[in-house]
Amino acid sequence: MPVIKILPHAEYCPSGTEISAPAGTSICEALLDNGIKIEHACDMSCACTTCHVIVREGLASLNEAEEEEEDLLDRAWGLEPQSRLSCQAILAQTDVTVEIPKYTINHAKENH
């Protein structure tokens, strides 16, 4: 089972931590299942950027980002080449290290 190392984040994980999750699980699901309450305003439907993470190690082991995800990431705060939406980044058998950015931007739109 791959290990996800989460770098320290003042709000979500002040000391940083390591968690395990089965291959085939999204990083977002793994974080939530382990009590790390990362924002996910669109309920993991690839419609916002609140679950944006930066994959510091193991990026190549994740599934390839699709065009829809890449278009949304263009609007994410603190975008880096290793950025992914954690709801779309699916774990393989390789360990990964992720950083949750300090800020997020919510692009989810309500139907009013």
Secondary structure, 3 states (H helix, E strand, C coil): CCEEEECCECCCECCCEEEECCCCCEHHHHHHHCCCCCCCCCCCCCCCCCCEEEEEECHHHCCCCCHHHHHHHCCCCCCCCCEEECCCCECCCCCEEEECCCCCCCCCCCCC
